[in-house]
Amino acid sequence: MSSPASPASPASPASPAKPRASRAAIAALLLGAYGRAAAALLLFSAWMGLLFAGFLFRGALHLLLVGAALLFPWRSFAPPVPSAPPAAPETADRPQD
């Protein structure tokens, strides 16, 4: 009696590996741009409050600032749309000298 082929055997086809989403990508999907901006503001406020209160935690306090900078949705804000250039004046309507 033969045993079924195990998934690790070379004869069986390999199933494609699913890519794992990073934590930042999951946070982006769950929070959205405004939620990420609010969370970054919360982290920044906590950093400022603890910094001014004198709690440095041997420099680990600055990880809050790094976390706020990484969480903020920098690419979500579109650049302003440039307005149309001013139209050139029509010279055909003017009389020639």
Residue, then its C-alpha position, 0 to 999 in steps of 0.5 A: m500500500s502506498s502512502p499519498a504524496s506529501p506536499a513537500s515531495p518534488a512530484s507534487p506541484a508547489s502552491p504559490a505563496k501568498p505575499r504577506a501584507s506588512r503592518a503599515a499596509i494593514a494600518a493603511l487599509l484599516l485607518g485610511a488617510y485621515g485616520r493615519a493622520a490622526a494617529a500620527l498626530l496622537l503619537f506626535s502629541a504624546w512625544m511632545g508631552l512626554l518630552f516636555a515632562g522630562f520622561l526620556f526613557r533613555g532615548a526610546l521616547h524618540l521612537l514615538l516621533v519615528g512612529a508618527a513620521l512613518l504612520f503619517p500619510w505623506r503620499s496621500f496629499a495630492p499636489p495642487v492642480p495648476s491653473a490654466p495659463p492666461a490666454a494670449p491676447e488676440t492680435a488679429d482684432r487689432p488694426q495694423d499701423 
